[in-house]
Amino acid sequence: MLFNGYNGIVDARERIGRFFEQVHNYKRPHSALGYLTPVEFEQQNLSELY
C-alpha cells in the first residue's frame, strides 16, 4: 500500500472519480467559491435563478 489507502497508481486512477464525487464536490470548500463546496455553490446559485 502506498498512501491514502491506495494500492498503487492503477488503483488511484480507478478511484479518482469516486474521490471527486464524494470528497471534492461535497466536503472540500473552495476559496474561489466563497468557501463553499462546489455542491453548495451550485445549489445557492440555482436558487437565485428562480
Stockholm file with secondary structure:
# STOCKHOLM 1.0

chainA/1-50         MLFNGYNGIVDARERIGRFFEQVHNYKRPHSALGYLTPVEFEQQNLSELY
#=GR chainA/1-50 SS CCSTTCSSHHHHHHHHHHHIIIIITTTCCBGGGTSBCHHHHHHHHHHHHC
#=GC SS_cons        CCSTTCSSHHHHHHHHHHHIIIIITTTCCBGGGTSBCHHHHHHHHHHHHC
//
